[in-house]
């Protein structure tokens, strides 16, 4: 398991760590794909489960999409739908997405992270 470095999150929920098939957010372990916002964690059905990501429109400025262990691009219809809704998708590997989420969150910015497991 990889642990994340603690920082100041002003009451928001950070991603604490991750490992094969799970993420630890705010001290609680979650298995499978998840969406993390400053308010908490939601289960996510993966790249075909678009609606929960579209529901973030207006509440986040950037959405980090963790594509698993490696860097990959999400399907173009997903990124097009997000962009049309005003959600800026930033795909990367899940470890990088988790770290980027925490840094951006610590800056007080409106951010979310959708993570596929490693």
Sine and cosine of phi, psi and omega as CSV:
sin_phi,cos_phi,sin_psi,cos_psi,sin_omega,cos_omega
0.00,0.00,0.61,-0.79,0.08,-1.00
-0.97,-0.24,0.74,-0.67,0.02,-1.00
-0.98,-0.19,0.49,-0.87,0.00,-1.00
-0.99,-0.15,0.43,-0.90,0.02,-1.00
-0.99,0.17,0.79,-0.62,0.00,-1.00
-0.91,0.41,0.49,-0.87,0.07,-1.00
-0.44,-0.90,-0.07,-1.00,-0.01,-1.00
-1.00,0.04,0.82,-0.57,-0.05,-1.00
-0.88,-0.48,0.10,0.99,0.08,-1.00
0.78,0.63,0.69,0.72,0.05,-1.00
1.00,0.07,-0.15,0.99,0.02,-1.00
-0.98,0.20,0.23,-0.97,-0.09,-1.00
-1.00,-0.10,0.92,-0.40,0.02,-1.00
-1.00,0.02,0.29,-0.96,0.15,-0.99
-1.00,-0.01,0.89,-0.46,-0.10,-1.00
-1.00,0.07,-0.52,0.85,-0.06,-1.00
-0.07,-1.00,0.05,-1.00,-0.01,-1.00
-0.35,-0.93,0.32,-0.95,0.05,-1.00
-0.27,-0.96,-0.13,-0.99,-0.03,-1.00
-0.85,0.53,0.94,-0.33,0.09,-1.00
0.99,0.10,0.04,1.00,-0.04,-1.00
-0.55,-0.83,0.31,-0.95,0.12,-0.99
-0.72,-0.69,0.58,-0.82,0.10,-0.99
-0.94,-0.34,0.87,-0.49,-0.07,-1.00
-0.80,-0.60,0.83,-0.55,-0.01,-1.00
0.84,0.55,0.53,0.85,0.04,-1.00
1.00,0.06,-0.04,1.00,-0.03,-1.00
-0.92,-0.39,0.67,-0.74,-0.01,-1.00
-1.00,0.06,0.73,-0.69,0.04,-1.00
-0.82,-0.57,0.77,-0.64,0.01,-1.00
-0.99,-0.15,0.57,-0.82,0.04,-1.00
1.00,0.09,-0.25,-0.97,-0.04,-1.00
-0.98,0.21,0.64,-0.76,-0.03,-1.00
-0.63,-0.78,0.32,-0.95,0.19,-0.98
-0.90,-0.43,0.76,-0.65,0.01,-1.00
-0.90,-0.44,0.79,-0.61,0.11,-0.99
-0.83,-0.55,0.10,-1.00,0.02,-1.00
-0.89,0.45,-0.29,0.96,-0.01,-1.00
-1.00,-0.04,-0.31,0.95,-0.02,-1.00
0.43,-0.90,-0.38,-0.92,-0.11,-0.99
-0.85,-0.53,0.66,-0.75,0.09,-1.00
-0.84,-0.54,0.59,-0.81,0.14,-0.99
-0.92,0.38,0.48,-0.88,-0.03,-1.00
-0.69,-0.72,0.69,-0.73,-0.02,-1.00
-0.99,0.13,0.11,0.99,0.02,-1.00
1.00,-0.06,-0.24,-0.97,-0.16,-0.99
-0.88,0.48,-0.39,0.92,0.04,-1.00
-1.00,0.10,-0.15,0.99,-0.03,-1.00
-0.99,-0.11,0.98,0.18,-0.15,-0.99
-0.99,0.16,-0.59,0.81,-0.16,-0.99
-0.84,0.55,-0.70,0.71,0.02,-1.00
-0.87,0.49,-0.49,0.87,0.04,-1.00
-0.96,0.26,-0.63,0.77,0.05,-1.00
-0.91,0.42,-0.52,0.85,0.02,-1.00
-0.91,0.42,-0.26,0.97,0.03,-1.00
-0.98,0.20,-0.21,0.98,-0.02,-1.00
-0.82,0.58,0.73,-0.69,0.01,-1.00
1.00,0.02,-0.31,0.95,-0.02,-1.00
-0.94,-0.35,-0.20,0.98,0.05,-1.00
-0.72,-0.70,0.47,-0.88,0.06,-1.00
-0.99,-0.11,-0.47,0.89,0.00,-1.00
-0.60,-0.80,0.59,-0.80,0.04,-1.00
-0.84,-0.54,0.93,-0.37,0.12,-0.99
-0.99,0.17,0.78,-0.62,0.02,-1.00
-0.93,-0.37,0.94,-0.33,0.03,-1.00
-0.99,0.11,0.91,-0.42,-0.12,-0.99
-1.00,-0.01,0.34,0.94,-0.01,-1.00
0.98,-0.20,-0.48,-0.88,-0.09,-1.00
-0.94,0.35,-0.49,0.87,-0.09,-1.00
-0.89,-0.46,0.33,-0.94,0.09,-1.00
-0.96,0.29,0.76,-0.66,0.04,-1.00
-0.47,-0.88,0.26,-0.96,0.03,-1.00
-0.98,-0.22,0.70,-0.72,0.09,-1.00
-0.93,0.38,0.30,-0.95,0.03,-1.00
-0.84,0.55,0.65,-0.76,-0.03,-1.00
-0.84,0.55,-0.64,0.77,0.04,-1.00
-0.86,0.51,-0.55,0.84,0.03,-1.00
-0.93,0.38,-0.77,0.64,-0.02,-1.00
-0.91,0.42,-0.59,0.80,0.04,-1.00
-0.90,0.44,-0.68,0.73,0.01,-1.00
-0.90,0.44,-0.67,0.74,0.02,-1.00
-0.90,0.43,-0.73,0.68,0.00,-1.00
-0.88,0.48,-0.65,0.76,0.03,-1.00
-0.90,0.45,-0.50,0.87,0.01,-1.00
-1.00,0.08,-0.07,1.00,0.00,-1.00
1.00,0.02,0.26,0.96,0.04,-1.00
-0.97,-0.23,0.84,-0.54,-0.03,-1.00
-1.00,0.05,0.96,-0.26,-0.01,-1.00
-0.99,0.13,0.68,-0.73,0.06,-1.00
-0.80,-0.60,1.00,-0.06,-0.01,-1.00
-0.98,0.20,0.57,-0.82,0.06,-1.00
-0.21,-0.98,0.06,-1.00,0.10,-1.00
-0.90,0.45,0.47,-0.88,-0.05,-1.00
-0.86,0.51,-0.65,0.76,0.06,-1.00
-0.86,0.51,-0.69,0.73,0.03,-1.00
-0.91,0.40,-0.62,0.78,0.02,-1.00
-0.90,0.45,-0.66,0.75,0.02,-1.00
-0.89,0.45,-0.70,0.71,0.02,-1.00
-0.91,0.41,-0.69,0.72,0.01,-1.00
-0.89,0.45,-0.64,0.77,0.05,-1.00
-0.85,0.53,-0.76,0.65,-0.04,-1.00
-0.88,0.47,-0.69,0.73,0.01,-1.00
-0.89,0.45,-0.73,0.68,-0.02,-1.00
-0.91,0.41,-0.63,0.77,0.04,-1.00
-0.89,0.45,-0.66,0.75,-0.02,-1.00
-0.92,0.40,-0.35,0.94,0.06,-1.00
-0.99,0.14,-0.05,1.00,0.01,-1.00
0.99,0.15,0.27,0.96,-0.03,-1.00
-1.00,0.07,0.35,-0.94,0.01,-1.00
-0.99,0.10,0.96,-0.29,-0.15,-0.99
-0.62,-0.78,0.45,-0.89,0.13,-0.99
-0.64,-0.77,0.24,-0.97,-0.03,-1.00
-0.62,-0.79,0.81,-0.58,0.10,-0.99
-0.95,-0.31,0.85,-0.53,-0.16,-0.99
-0.85,-0.52,0.81,-0.59,0.21,-0.98
-1.00,0.00,0.63,-0.78,-0.05,-1.00
-0.92,0.38,0.35,-0.94,0.05,-1.00
-0.96,0.27,0.00,0.00,0.00,0.00
